[in-house]
Amino acid sequence: MHCGVYFFIAALSFLAFFTSIIIPETSSTPLEAVNRLFKDEQEPVDNSNAETKP
């Protein structure tokens, strides 16, 4: 099988596309707003023990 380079480039393209969806856009956001976005003092959302309605 001689298509290793093809699969490598396909994997990199997929990761770039996936990363562009997951990571928020911050190019036009001031640095102070970015710091507020990623502040560690916020409580993480934990829905693992949430009650589900039937």
Summary of the structure (lengths in Angstrom):
residues: 54
radius of gyration: 19.1
end to end distance: 50.8
largest distance: 52.4
contacts: 61
relative contact order: 0.07
helix: 48%
strand: 0%
